[in-house]
């Protein structure tokens, strides 16, 4: 084992852990803004209670996302200095824009939103959470634009003297087709996860109300209507996001066929160029000899997904390998085919399962109804980890599919690691980060569960006449005196 191997493991673990919080932050910011908008328009106190309740959960998740995200950037200088040297002039531009513009909006206006309750006019306070939501999603675009440049580098030239990539067209970087297409796909997946988070929390509260455990406090009956509405909202958000995921995923497949043929071929275990290629359902292959023993397929579907033509040509692993060797020289340009193949299927399967549950939930909760069986509530709760895993497998597919490159066609991963970092040093930092992240996971789960158990607090109803004046300060939340209150 070399330092390169552990450095890749450390970056992968850090990225996956960080991405547990990213989709919830992206989606929950908009969902909380929608709930507050509903309260602003109707004056109904249940929407205010829901806003503050899910706002607390959003803030806990946001804080964890910021902490774990900062560690991501430290790794560029710690373990990947040769990579940072090569891409710094290009990669730094969108990341600087993310920090100076998008994150500034998030951090500034989330502070105003937290401390502005009962102090700012209602419309100004509502605008704050919408600016947070816009900043959060804008932040995601700049980061994805930087990542997309690594998969399809544009708007740059390599300095013949220094050997570094030099930015020549920031507009090309920000309008990279891989960037906006990936952005739609990632953000839609984030809204699926956030929608199912709202669904799962609502399902937990409704189950406790309908089937209370022996000796447990039964939630107030007024919460039933509140959580039915938030559950419906979660179902709607998930179903709409699922539609965007399908459409953007179709476009992603066509971009893969054009710019990343090796990734598409590996995700489908397609070994040779083929006209009218089928979509693989299950395959058992011989990677060393480049062939499949078993491959159950839906005929011609892969060609349609990749080219829009059922008889279109799709490039295969062996043929792409030969072309890359002719262009870049001898070497193995294949990613980990087994990881890509199953990541692709788990991403699609788990994600679509969550969307299917949301569609079923919309039907079962129509006209003021609630599901009468426990299995639906349990399925709704189980859909949340499924959606989070679908997001993670999607990023595994994206990042592992780029291997053995960090910047496709320009910089190999083996040439990106810091030359002065030893195996022992990476092992120590990997062990320390893993232990710290394990503790943070327990803290995060504990905080979320305490606030979910406590439920939404009591509020003073605001005047429903659209008045823009600050109301009388709300009564303190006495739902559970053992839970420390966030400052509103």
C-alpha positions as CSV (number, residue, x, y, z in Angstrom):
1,X,0.0,0.0,0.0
2,X,1.2,3.5,-0.9
3,X,0.4,7.0,0.4
4,X,-1.6,7.5,-2.8
5,X,-4.0,4.7,-1.8
6,X,-4.7,6.0,1.7
7,X,-4.9,9.6,0.4
8,X,-7.7,8.4,-2.0
9,X,-9.4,6.6,0.8
10,X,-9.3,9.7,3.0
11,X,-10.6,12.0,0.4
12,X,-13.4,9.5,-0.5
13,X,-14.4,9.0,3.2
14,X,-14.4,12.8,3.8
15,X,-16.4,13.5,0.6
16,X,-19.0,10.9,1.3
17,X,-19.4,12.0,4.9
18,X,-19.7,15.6,3.9
19,X,-22.3,14.7,1.2
20,X,-24.6,13.3,3.8
21,X,-25.4,16.9,4.9
22,X,-25.1,18.7,1.5
23,X,-28.4,17.4,-0.1
24,X,-30.4,18.0,3.1
25,X,-29.0,21.6,3.3
26,X,-29.8,22.3,-0.3
27,X,-33.3,21.0,-0.2
28,X,-34.3,21.9,3.4
29,X,-33.4,25.6,2.9
30,X,-36.0,25.8,0.1
31,X,-38.6,23.7,2.0
32,X,-38.3,25.9,5.1
33,X,-38.7,29.0,2.9
34,X,-41.8,27.5,1.4
35,X,-43.3,26.8,4.9
36,X,-42.5,30.3,6.0
37,X,-44.1,31.7,2.8
38,X,-47.2,29.6,3.5
39,X,-47.4,31.1,7.0
40,X,-46.8,34.7,5.6
41,X,-49.6,34.3,3.1
42,X,-52.2,32.6,5.4
43,X,-51.3,33.6,8.9
44,X,-52.0,30.1,10.1
45,X,-49.9,29.3,13.2
46,X,-49.3,25.6,12.2
47,X,-47.2,26.9,9.3
48,X,-45.2,29.0,11.7
49,X,-44.7,26.1,14.0
50,X,-43.6,23.9,11.1
51,X,-41.2,26.6,9.9
52,X,-39.5,26.9,13.3
53,X,-39.5,23.1,13.8
54,X,-37.9,22.2,10.5
55,X,-35.8,25.4,10.7
56,X,-34.1,24.0,13.8
57,X,-33.3,20.7,12.0
58,X,-32.0,22.6,9.0
59,X,-29.7,24.7,11.1
60,X,-28.2,21.6,12.8
61,X,-27.6,20.0,9.4
62,X,-26.2,23.3,8.0
63,X,-23.6,23.6,10.8
64,X,-22.4,20.1,10.3
65,X,-22.1,20.6,6.6
66,X,-20.0,23.7,7.0
67,X,-17.6,22.0,9.5
68,X,-17.1,18.9,7.2
69,X,-16.9,21.0,4.1
70,X,-14.0,23.1,5.4
71,X,-11.9,19.9,5.9
72,X,-12.4,19.1,2.2
73,X,-10.4,22.1,1.1
74,X,-7.6,21.5,3.5
75,X,-6.9,18.1,1.8
76,X,-6.0,19.8,-1.4
77,X,-2.9,21.3,0.2
78,X,-2.2,18.4,2.6
79,X,-2.4,15.3,0.4
80,X,-2.8,16.6,-3.2
81,X,-0.3,19.4,-3.6
82,X,0.7,18.4,-7.1
83,X,-2.9,18.5,-8.1
84,X,-3.4,21.9,-6.5
85,X,-0.3,23.2,-8.3
86,X,-1.6,22.2,-11.7
87,X,-5.3,23.2,-11.4
88,X,-5.0,26.1,-8.9
89,X,-5.4,28.9,-11.4
90,X,-8.5,27.3,-12.9
91,X,-10.0,25.5,-10.0
92,X,-9.6,28.5,-7.6
93,X,-11.8,30.8,-9.7
94,X,-15.2,29.1,-9.2
95,X,-14.3,28.2,-5.6
96,X,-13.4,31.8,-4.8
97,X,-16.7,32.9,-6.4
98,X,-18.5,30.3,-4.2
99,X,-16.9,31.6,-1.0
100,X,-17.1,35.4,-1.8
101,X,-20.6,35.4,-3.3
102,X,-22.7,32.3,-2.5
103,X,-21.4,31.5,1.0
104,X,-21.4,35.1,2.0
105,X,-25.1,35.2,1.1
106,X,-25.7,32.0,3.1
107,X,-23.8,33.0,6.2
108,X,-25.0,36.6,6.4
109,X,-28.7,36.0,5.8
110,X,-28.9,32.8,7.8
111,X,-27.7,34.9,10.8
112,X,-30.4,37.6,10.1
113,X,-33.0,34.8,9.8
114,X,-31.9,33.2,13.1
115,X,-31.8,36.4,15.1
116,X,-34.5,38.3,13.2
117,X,-37.6,36.6,14.6
118,X,-39.8,39.2,16.2
119,X,-37.3,41.9,15.3
120,X,-37.4,42.2,11.5
121,X,-40.5,43.0,9.5
122,X,-42.2,39.9,8.3
123,X,-41.5,40.4,4.6
124,X,-37.8,41.2,5.3
125,X,-37.5,38.2,7.5
126,X,-39.1,36.0,4.8
127,X,-36.7,37.4,2.2
128,X,-33.8,36.4,4.4
129,X,-34.6,32.6,4.3
130,X,-35.2,32.8,0.5
131,X,-31.8,34.5,0.0
132,X,-30.3,31.7,2.1
133,X,-32.0,29.1,-0.2
134,X,-30.7,30.9,-3.3
135,X,-27.2,31.2,-1.8
136,X,-27.1,27.5,-0.9
137,X,-28.1,26.5,-4.4
138,X,-25.8,29.0,-6.0
139,X,-23.0,27.7,-3.9
140,X,-23.7,24.2,-5.2
141,X,-23.4,25.4,-8.8
142,X,-19.9,27.0,-8.4
143,X,-18.6,23.8,-6.7
144,X,-20.1,21.6,-9.4
145,X,-18.7,23.8,-12.1
146,X,-15.2,23.2,-10.6
147,X,-15.8,19.5,-10.4
148,X,-17.2,19.4,-14.0
149,X,-14.1,21.1,-15.3
150,X,-12.1,18.1,-14.0
151,X,-14.2,15.7,-16.1
152,X,-14.5,18.0,-19.2
153,X,-11.8,20.6,-19.0
154,X,-12.6,23.8,-21.0
155,X,-11.6,27.5,-21.0
156,X,-7.9,26.8,-20.1
157,X,-4.5,26.4,-21.6
158,X,-1.4,24.7,-20.2
159,X,1.6,27.1,-19.7
160,X,4.5,25.5,-21.5
161,X,7.0,27.0,-19.0
162,X,5.4,26.1,-15.7
163,X,3.3,23.1,-16.9
164,X,0.3,24.5,-15.0
165,X,-3.2,24.9,-16.3
166,X,-4.0,28.6,-16.8
167,X,-7.6,30.0,-16.9
168,X,-8.4,31.6,-20.2
169,X,-12.2,31.8,-20.3
170,X,-14.1,31.8,-17.0
171,X,-17.4,31.9,-19.0
172,X,-16.6,28.6,-20.6
173,X,-15.9,27.0,-17.2
174,X,-19.2,28.3,-15.8
175,X,-21.2,27.3,-18.8
176,X,-19.6,23.9,-19.3
177,X,-22.4,21.5,-20.4
178,X,-21.1,19.0,-17.8
179,X,-21.6,21.7,-15.1
180,X,-25.2,22.8,-15.7
181,X,-26.4,19.2,-16.5
182,X,-24.7,17.8,-13.4
183,X,-26.1,20.6,-11.3
184,X,-29.7,19.9,-12.3
185,X,-29.2,16.2,-11.6
186,X,-27.4,16.7,-8.2
187,X,-29.8,19.4,-7.0
188,X,-32.8,17.3,-8.0
189,X,-31.4,14.4,-6.1
190,X,-30.8,16.7,-3.1
191,X,-34.5,17.8,-3.1
192,X,-35.5,14.1,-3.2
193,X,-33.4,13.5,-0.1
194,X,-34.7,16.7,1.7
195,X,-38.3,15.9,0.7
196,X,-38.0,12.4,2.1
197,X,-36.4,13.8,5.3
198,X,-39.5,15.9,5.9
199,X,-41.6,12.9,5.1
200,X,-39.7,10.6,7.5
201,X,-39.8,13.1,10.3
202,X,-43.6,13.6,9.8
203,X,-44.1,9.9,9.6
204,X,-42.3,9.4,13.0
205,X,-44.5,12.0,14.6
206,X,-47.7,10.7,13.1
207,X,-46.9,7.1,14.1
208,X,-46.3,8.2,17.7
209,X,-49.7,10.0,17.6
210,X,-51.5,7.1,16.1
211,X,-49.7,4.2,17.8
212,X,-48.2,5.5,21.0
213,X,-45.8,3.3,22.8
214,X,-46.7,2.1,26.3
215,X,-45.8,4.8,28.8
216,X,-44.8,7.3,26.2
217,X,-46.3,10.8,26.0
218,X,-48.9,11.0,23.2
219,X,-48.4,14.0,21.0
220,X,-51.1,16.6,21.0
221,X,-53.9,16.0,18.5
222,X,-53.3,19.3,16.8
223,X,-50.0,18.0,15.5
224,X,-51.8,15.5,13.3
225,X,-53.0,18.2,10.8
226,X,-49.6,19.9,10.9
227,X,-47.6,16.8,10.1
228,X,-50.0,15.6,7.5
229,X,-49.4,18.9,5.7
230,X,-45.6,18.6,6.0
231,X,-45.8,15.0,4.9
232,X,-47.8,16.0,1.8
233,X,-45.3,18.8,1.1
234,X,-42.4,16.3,1.3
235,X,-44.2,13.9,-1.0
236,X,-44.8,16.7,-3.6
237,X,-41.2,18.0,-3.5
238,X,-39.9,14.4,-3.9
239,X,-42.2,13.6,-6.8
240,X,-41.4,16.8,-8.7
241,X,-37.7,16.4,-8.0
242,X,-37.9,12.8,-9.3
243,X,-39.2,14.0,-12.6
244,X,-36.2,16.4,-12.9
245,X,-33.8,13.6,-12.0
246,X,-35.1,11.4,-14.8
247,X,-34.9,14.1,-17.4
248,X,-31.4,15.3,-16.3
249,X,-30.2,11.8,-16.0
250,X,-31.1,11.2,-19.6
251,X,-29.1,14.2,-20.6
252,X,-26.2,13.0,-18.4
253,X,-26.1,9.7,-20.2
254,X,-25.7,11.5,-23.5
255,X,-22.9,13.7,-22.1
256,X,-21.2,10.6,-20.8
257,X,-21.3,8.9,-24.2
258,X,-19.7,12.1,-25.8
259,X,-17.2,13.1,-23.2
260,X,-16.7,10.1,-20.8
261,X,-17.2,7.0,-23.0
262,X,-15.1,4.8,-20.6
263,X,-17.3,5.7,-17.6
264,X,-20.5,4.9,-19.5
265,X,-19.1,1.6,-20.8
266,X,-17.8,0.6,-17.4
267,X,-21.2,1.5,-15.8
268,X,-22.8,-0.9,-18.3
269,X,-20.1,-3.6,-18.5
270,X,-20.0,-3.0,-22.3
271,X,-16.7,-4.4,-23.5
272,X,-16.8,-3.7,-27.2
273,X,-18.2,-1.0,-29.5
274,X,-21.8,-1.9,-30.3
275,X,-24.7,-0.7,-32.4
276,X,-28.1,-1.1,-30.7
277,X,-26.5,-1.8,-27.3
278,X,-28.8,-3.1,-24.6
279,X,-29.2,-1.8,-21.1
280,X,-27.6,-4.3,-18.6
281,X,-29.8,-5.5,-15.7
282,X,-27.4,-8.0,-14.2
283,X,-23.9,-9.0,-15.4
284,X,-21.1,-11.3,-14.2
285,X,-17.9,-10.5,-16.0
286,X,-14.2,-11.4,-16.4
287,X,-12.5,-8.1,-16.0
288,X,-9.0,-9.5,-16.7
289,X,-10.0,-10.9,-20.1
290,X,-12.5,-8.1,-20.9
291,X,-15.8,-10.1,-21.4
292,X,-19.0,-11.1,-19.7
293,X,-20.0,-14.6,-18.6
294,X,-23.6,-13.5,-17.9
295,X,-25.4,-10.3,-19.1
296,X,-29.2,-9.9,-18.8
297,X,-30.2,-6.9,-21.0
298,X,-33.1,-4.8,-22.2
299,X,-32.3,-4.7,-26.0
300,X,-31.2,-1.4,-27.5
301,X,-32.1,0.8,-24.5
302,X,-28.5,1.8,-23.8
303,X,-28.1,3.1,-27.3
304,X,-31.2,5.1,-27.0
305,X,-30.2,6.6,-23.7
306,X,-26.7,7.4,-24.9
307,X,-27.5,8.6,-28.4
308,X,-31.2,9.1,-28.8
309,X,-31.3,6.3,-31.4
310,X,-32.1,2.7,-30.7
311,X,-29.5,1.7,-33.2
312,X,-26.8,4.2,-32.2
313,X,-23.2,3.2,-31.6
314,X,-21.9,3.0,-28.0
315,X,-18.2,2.7,-27.3
316,X,-17.0,-0.3,-25.3
317,X,-14.3,-0.7,-22.6
318,X,-11.7,-2.6,-24.7
319,X,-12.0,-0.3,-27.7
320,X,-11.8,2.9,-25.6
321,X,-8.8,1.5,-23.8
322,X,-7.1,1.0,-27.1
323,X,-7.9,4.5,-28.3
324,X,-6.6,6.0,-25.0
325,X,-3.4,4.1,-25.3
326,X,-2.9,5.5,-28.8
327,X,-3.4,9.0,-27.6
328,X,-1.9,9.0,-24.1
329,X,0.5,6.2,-24.2
330,X,0.6,2.8,-22.5
331,X,-1.4,2.3,-19.3
332,X,-4.6,1.0,-17.8
333,X,-7.3,3.7,-18.4
334,X,-10.1,1.6,-17.0
335,X,-11.8,2.6,-13.7
336,X,-13.0,0.1,-11.1
337,X,-15.6,-1.5,-13.3
338,X,-17.4,-3.5,-10.6
339,X,-17.8,-0.3,-8.4
340,X,-19.1,1.7,-11.3
341,X,-21.5,-1.0,-12.5
342,X,-23.2,-1.5,-9.1
343,X,-23.0,2.2,-8.1
344,X,-25.0,3.0,-11.2
345,X,-27.7,0.5,-10.4
346,X,-27.9,1.3,-6.7
347,X,-28.2,5.0,-7.5
348,X,-31.1,4.4,-9.9
349,X,-32.8,1.7,-7.8
350,X,-32.7,3.5,-4.5
351,X,-33.6,6.9,-5.9
352,X,-36.5,5.6,-7.9
353,X,-37.8,3.6,-4.9
354,X,-38.0,6.9,-2.9
355,X,-39.8,8.6,-5.7
356,X,-42.3,5.7,-6.0
357,X,-43.0,5.9,-2.3
358,X,-43.7,9.6,-2.6
359,X,-46.2,9.0,-5.5
360,X,-47.9,6.3,-3.4
361,X,-47.9,8.6,-0.4
362,X,-49.6,11.4,-2.4
363,X,-52.4,9.0,-3.3
364,X,-52.9,7.7,0.2
365,X,-52.9,11.2,1.7
366,X,-55.4,12.7,-0.8
367,X,-58.5,14.6,0.5
368,X,-57.3,14.9,4.1
369,X,-56.6,11.2,4.5
370,X,-53.7,9.5,6.3
371,X,-52.4,6.0,5.7
372,X,-54.1,3.5,8.0
373,X,-51.3,0.9,7.9
374,X,-48.0,1.0,9.7
375,X,-46.1,-0.3,6.7
376,X,-46.6,2.9,4.8
377,X,-45.1,5.0,7.6
378,X,-42.2,2.6,8.0
379,X,-41.6,2.7,4.2
380,X,-41.7,6.5,4.3
381,X,-39.1,6.4,7.1
382,X,-36.9,3.9,5.3
383,X,-37.0,5.9,2.1
384,X,-34.8,8.6,3.7
385,X,-31.6,6.5,4.1
386,X,-32.3,5.0,0.6
387,X,-32.3,8.5,-0.9
388,X,-29.1,9.5,0.9
389,X,-27.5,6.3,-0.3
390,X,-28.7,7.0,-3.8
391,X,-27.0,10.5,-3.7
392,X,-23.8,8.9,-2.4
393,X,-23.7,6.2,-5.0
394,X,-24.2,8.9,-7.6
395,X,-21.1,10.7,-6.5
396,X,-19.1,7.4,-6.3
397,X,-20.1,6.8,-10.0
398,X,-19.1,10.4,-10.9
399,X,-15.7,10.4,-9.2
400,X,-14.6,6.8,-9.6
401,X,-15.7,7.0,-13.3
402,X,-13.1,9.7,-13.9
403,X,-10.2,7.4,-12.8
404,X,-7.3,7.1,-13.5
405,X,-7.5,10.9,-14.1
406,X,-8.0,13.8,-11.7
407,X,-8.2,16.0,-14.8
408,X,-9.3,14.0,-17.8
409,X,-6.6,14.0,-20.5
410,X,-4.3,16.2,-18.5
411,X,-3.4,14.9,-15.0
412,X,-3.3,11.4,-13.7
413,X,-4.4,10.7,-10.1
414,X,-1.0,9.0,-9.5
415,X,0.7,12.2,-10.4
416,X,-1.5,14.4,-8.2
417,X,-0.5,13.3,-4.7
418,X,1.8,15.3,-2.4
419,X,5.3,14.0,-2.9
420,X,6.4,14.9,0.6
421,X,3.6,13.1,2.5
422,X,4.4,9.6,3.8
423,X,2.2,6.6,4.2
424,X,2.4,6.9,8.0
425,X,1.3,10.6,8.0
426,X,-1.7,9.9,5.8
427,X,-2.6,6.9,8.0
428,X,-2.5,9.0,11.1
429,X,-4.7,11.8,9.6
430,X,-7.1,9.2,8.1
431,X,-7.5,7.5,11.5
432,X,-8.0,10.8,13.3
433,X,-10.5,12.1,10.8
434,X,-12.5,8.9,10.8
435,X,-12.7,8.9,14.6
436,X,-13.7,12.6,14.8
437,X,-16.3,12.1,12.1
438,X,-17.7,9.1,14.0
439,X,-18.2,11.3,17.1
440,X,-19.7,14.1,15.0
441,X,-22.2,11.6,13.5
442,X,-23.4,10.6,17.0
443,X,-23.7,14.2,18.0
444,X,-25.6,15.1,14.8
445,X,-28.0,12.1,15.2
446,X,-28.5,12.9,18.9
447,X,-29.4,16.5,18.3
448,X,-31.8,15.8,15.4
449,X,-33.6,13.1,17.4
450,X,-34.0,15.3,20.5
451,X,-35.6,18.1,18.5
452,X,-37.7,15.6,16.6
453,X,-39.0,14.1,19.8
454,X,-39.6,17.5,21.3
455,X,-41.8,18.5,18.3
456,X,-42.9,21.9,17.2
457,X,-43.2,24.5,19.9
458,X,-46.1,26.8,20.8
459,X,-46.2,30.1,19.0
460,X,-48.2,33.3,19.4
461,X,-50.5,33.6,16.3
462,X,-49.5,36.5,14.0
463,X,-52.2,38.7,12.5
464,X,-53.4,37.0,9.3
465,X,-54.1,40.4,7.6
466,X,-50.6,40.6,6.0
467,X,-49.4,43.2,8.5
468,X,-45.7,43.9,8.1
469,X,-45.2,45.0,11.6
470,X,-43.3,42.9,14.1
471,X,-45.6,41.0,16.5
472,X,-45.5,40.5,20.2
473,X,-42.6,38.2,21.1
474,X,-43.5,34.5,20.9
475,X,-44.0,32.5,24.1
476,X,-41.1,30.3,25.0
477,X,-41.1,26.7,23.7
478,X,-42.1,24.5,26.6
479,X,-42.6,21.3,24.6
480,X,-39.6,19.8,26.3
481,X,-37.6,21.8,28.8
482,X,-34.7,19.4,28.6
483,X,-34.0,20.5,25.0
484,X,-32.0,23.7,24.8
485,X,-33.8,26.2,22.6
486,X,-32.1,27.7,19.5
487,X,-32.3,31.5,19.4
488,X,-35.0,32.8,17.2
